[in-house]
């Protein structure tokens, strides 16, 4: 998966970049790892609503649409992240499976950290949140 050095000529280093099939195998293993991770997350969610129905059905969950979008986004993140990492490190199916399982969690933590670096925005005043005259302590 690491770009292979083909040779040197005239002080230049020639490399072969990974082709699509070389990136596809780690991406598939990463997606399979993400499926395993999402399966565990699903089992945890279904235990929380035990006896009440499926965790994505209202009123215990948001419905099937957001759940399906979440699955697709996690699979795409895992596939792309694993394919990207596979260009830098040698590995096999087990390594790429682990990377795919961890990718959504790692990306979520990195995104949370990046969001914490952004300046906080003050909430806009809203007419509904104003306290009544007298400070709100009325008996």
C-alpha positions in Angstrom: 0.0 0.0 0.0 3.0 2.3 0.4 4.0 4.0 -2.9 6.8 1.8 -4.4 10.0 3.4 -5.5 10.6 2.5 -9.1 14.0 4.1 -9.5 16.3 7.1 -9.7 17.1 9.0 -12.8 18.9 12.3 -13.1 18.5 13.1 -9.4 14.7 12.5 -9.5 12.9 9.9 -7.5 10.2 8.1 -9.4 7.3 6.6 -7.4 4.2 4.7 -8.3 1.1 6.0 -6.6 -1.5 3.5 -5.3 -4.1 2.5 -7.9 -7.8 2.3 -7.2 -7.8 -1.5 -6.6 -5.0 -1.0 -4.0 -7.1 1.6 -2.2 -10.4 -0.4 -2.6 -9.4 -3.4 -0.5 -8.5 -1.3 2.6 -11.6 0.8 2.1 -13.8 -2.3 2.1 -12.1 -3.7 5.2 -12.5 -0.3 6.9 -16.3 -0.3 6.0 -16.6 -3.9 7.4 -14.9 -2.7 10.6 -17.3 0.2 10.8 -20.2 -2.2 10.4 -19.0 -4.2 13.4 -18.7 -0.9 15.4 -22.1 0.2 14.4 -23.5 -3.2 15.3 -22.2 -2.8 18.8 -23.7 0.7 19.0 -27.0 -0.7 17.8 -27.0 -3.5 20.4 -26.4 -0.9 23.1 -29.2 1.3 21.9 -31.6 -1.6 21.6 -30.9 -2.5 25.2 -31.8 1.0 26.4 -35.3 0.7 24.9 -35.8 -2.9 25.7 -39.4 -3.9 25.5 -40.4 -0.6 23.9 -39.7 -1.4 20.2 -37.0 -0.6 17.8 -34.6 2.3 19.0 -35.1 4.4 15.9 -38.9 4.4 15.9 -40.8 7.3 17.5 -41.3 8.2 20.4 -38.0 6.5 21.6 -35.9 7.7 18.6 -35.9 10.1 15.7 -37.1 7.8 13.1 -35.5 5.7 10.3 -34.2 8.6 8.1 -31.6 10.1 10.5 -30.5 6.6 11.5 -29.9 5.5 7.9 -28.0 8.8 7.1 -25.9 8.2 10.2 -25.0 4.7 9.1 -24.0 5.8 5.6 -21.9 8.7 6.9 -20.1 6.4 9.4 -19.4 3.9 6.6 -18.1 6.5 4.2 -15.9 8.1 7.0 -14.5 4.7 7.8 -13.8 3.7 4.2 -12.1 7.0 3.3 -10.1 7.2 6.5 -8.9 3.6 6.1 -8.0 4.1 2.5 -6.1 7.3 3.3 -4.2 5.7 6.1 -3.4 2.6 4.0 -1.2 4.8 1.7 1.1 5.6 4.6 1.3 2.3 6.5 1.6 -1.3 5.4 -1.1 -3.5 6.7 -3.4 -6.4 6.2 -7.1 -7.0 6.6 -7.1 -7.1 10.4 -5.3 -3.8 10.6 -7.7 -2.2 8.2 -10.7 -3.7 10.0 -9.5 -2.2 13.3 -8.9 1.2 11.6 -12.4 1.1 10.1 -13.9 0.2 13.5 -12.1 3.1 15.2 -12.4 5.7 12.4 -15.9 7.1 13.3 -14.9 7.4 16.9 -11.6 9.1 16.2 -13.2 11.5 13.6 -15.9 12.4 16.1 -13.3 13.3 18.8 -11.2 15.3 16.3 -14.3 17.2 15.2 -15.2 17.9 18.8 -11.7 19.2 19.5 -11.7 21.4 16.4 -15.1 22.7 17.4 -13.8 23.6 20.8 -11.1 25.7 19.1 -13.7 27.9 17.4 -14.7 31.1 19.2 -18.0 30.7 21.2 -21.0 32.6 19.7 -23.2 34.5 22.1 -26.8 33.3 21.8 -29.1 35.9 20.2 -31.7 37.4 22.6 -35.1 35.9 22.1 -38.4 37.5 23.2 -39.6 34.2 24.7 -36.6 33.8 27.0 -37.0 37.2 28.8 -37.8 37.2 32.4 -41.1 38.8 33.6 -40.9 42.2 35.4 -39.7 41.9 38.9 -37.0 39.2 38.2 -39.2 36.2 37.9 -39.6 35.5 41.6 -43.3 36.0 42.0 -45.2 34.3 44.8 
